[in-house]
């Protein structure tokens, strides 16, 4: 692995670090098996309240959060453990709308730890966005998901399509940082 590839990997791909959380936010994506991946953590009772977030940029498509919800119910998750957010069409909106849900449904100091479940190459931008929206004392943990494209920390440099997607993620971090949408803390 070249030094540049290592630095990009270290920046973008936050490793899995799971602790008991007050809330778990699952960012919508097209990989419904995301729910299968988190099922063992749900059964260990370490995820807290689960917020499924995401509509999709495509208005004609069934909201990602609803697809995830259906899969969760199929797998035996309790409806009482899940809150749906189906308005968001991008990462910033995911967290803005989830923040509204949290502010409405929880006491101000009840949320200390949040686990974020998202695509592996998206973990850094998700963290930077979350830090820009949530209180500074919240601890964030991650369950990174590798979808059918197999864009992982280990494999992304070996496939042109994966490399292009990772470099696109770097570009988005630069653009959204310049707009003030991401925290640089």
C-alpha positions in Angstrom: 0.0 0.0 0.0 1.5 3.3 -1.0 1.7 6.2 1.5 -1.0 8.1 -0.3 -3.4 5.2 -0.4 -2.8 4.6 3.3 -3.5 8.2 4.2 -6.7 8.3 2.2 -7.8 5.0 3.8 -7.0 6.2 7.3 -8.9 9.4 6.7 -12.1 8.0 5.2 -12.5 4.6 6.7 -13.3 4.7 10.4 -12.9 1.2 11.9 -15.8 -0.5 13.7 -16.0 0.6 17.3 -19.1 -0.6 19.1 -20.1 0.3 22.6 -23.5 0.3 24.3 -25.3 3.3 22.8 -28.2 5.5 23.7 -29.2 5.8 20.0 -28.2 4.1 16.8 -28.6 6.1 13.6 -28.8 4.0 10.4 -28.2 6.1 7.3 -30.2 5.0 4.3 -28.6 3.4 1.4 -29.5 0.8 -1.3 -28.0 -2.1 0.7 -31.0 -3.5 2.7 -28.7 -6.2 4.1 -27.4 -3.5 6.3 -30.1 -4.6 8.8 -28.8 -8.2 8.7 -25.3 -6.9 9.6 -26.5 -5.1 12.7 -28.9 -7.8 13.8 -26.4 -9.5 16.2 -25.7 -6.1 17.9 -29.5 -5.6 18.3 -29.8 -9.0 19.9 -27.0 -8.1 22.3 -29.1 -5.0 23.3 -26.3 -2.5 22.7 -27.9 -0.3 20.1 -30.4 1.6 22.1 -33.2 3.2 20.2 -32.7 2.8 16.5 -33.5 5.7 14.1 -33.7 4.6 10.5 -33.1 7.7 8.3 -33.4 8.4 4.6 -35.8 8.7 1.8 -33.5 8.7 -1.2 -32.7 11.4 -3.7 -35.2 9.7 -6.1 -38.7 10.7 -5.1 -40.3 7.8 -7.0 -38.4 5.2 -4.9 -39.7 3.7 -1.7 -37.9 5.4 1.2 -34.7 3.7 2.3 -35.8 3.9 5.9 -39.0 2.1 5.1 -37.2 -0.7 3.3 -34.8 -1.1 6.3 -37.8 -1.1 8.7 -39.5 -3.9 6.8 -36.3 -6.0 6.9 -35.9 -5.3 10.6 -39.4 -6.5 11.4 -38.8 -9.6 9.3 -35.7 -10.3 11.4 -37.6 -9.9 14.7 -36.8 -6.3 15.7 -39.5 -4.8 17.9 -41.4 -1.9 16.3 -41.1 -0.1 19.7 -37.3 0.0 19.3 -37.4 1.8 15.9 -38.1 5.4 14.8 -38.5 6.2 11.1 -37.3 9.4 9.4 -38.2 9.4 5.8 -37.8 13.1 4.6 -34.0 13.3 4.2 -32.4 13.0 0.8 -28.7 13.5 1.9 -26.4 13.1 4.8 -26.8 16.6 6.2 -30.6 16.2 6.2 -30.3 12.8 7.7 -28.7 14.3 10.8 -30.7 17.5 10.9 -34.0 15.5 10.9 -32.7 13.0 13.4 -31.7 15.8 15.6 -35.3 17.1 15.5 -36.5 13.6 16.5 -34.1 13.4 19.3 -34.9 16.9 20.6 -38.6 16.0 20.5 -38.4 12.5 22.0 -35.6 12.5 24.5 -34.4 14.7 27.5 -31.6 17.1 26.7 -28.9 15.2 28.6 -30.1 11.6 28.0 -28.1 11.1 24.8 -24.4 10.6 25.5 -23.4 7.9 22.9 -24.6 7.5 19.3 -23.6 4.6 17.0 -23.7 5.5 13.3 -24.3 2.8 10.8 -23.3 3.7 7.2 -21.3 2.6 4.3 -17.6 2.1 5.2 -16.2 4.7 2.8 -18.8 7.3 4.1 -17.9 7.0 7.8 -15.6 10.1 7.9 -18.1 12.4 6.2 -20.9 11.0 8.4 -18.9 11.8 11.5 -18.0 15.3 10.3 -21.6 16.0 9.5 -22.8 14.6 12.8 -20.3 16.7 14.8 -21.5 19.8 13.0 -25.1 19.2 14.1 -25.0 17.4 17.5 -23.8 18.6 20.8 -20.0 18.5 21.2 -20.0 16.1 24.2 -21.6 13.2 22.3 -19.5 10.2 21.7 -19.8 8.6 18.2 -19.2 5.0 17.4 -19.4 3.3 14.1 -20.6 0.1 12.4 -19.2 0.5 8.9 -21.0 -1.5 6.2 -19.5 -2.9 3.1 -22.2 -3.2 0.5 -22.4 -5.2 -2.8 -19.8 -3.0 -4.4 -17.3 -4.2 -1.8 -15.7 -0.8 -1.2 -13.7 -1.6 1.9 -10.5 -0.1 3.5 -8.6 -3.1 2.2 -10.0 -3.4 -1.3 -10.9 0.0 -2.6 -7.5 0.7 -4.4 -7.8 -2.6 -6.3 -10.9 -1.7 -8.4 -11.3 1.3 -10.6 -15.0 1.8 -9.8 -14.3 1.6 -6.0 -11.3 4.0 -6.4 -13.5 6.5 -8.3 -16.1 6.3 -5.5 -13.6 6.8 -2.7 -12.0 9.8 -4.5 -15.5 11.2 -5.1 -16.0 10.9 -1.3 -12.8 13.0 -0.8 -14.2 15.6 -3.2 -17.5 15.8 -1.3 -15.7 16.3 2.0 -13.8 19.2 0.5 -16.9 20.8 -1.0 -19.1 20.3 2.0 -16.4 21.5 4.4 -16.0 24.7 2.4 -19.8 25.2 2.5 -19.7 24.9 6.4 -21.7 21.6 6.4 -18.9 19.6 8.1 -17.2 20.0 11.4 -13.4 20.2 11.2 -13.1 19.5 14.9 
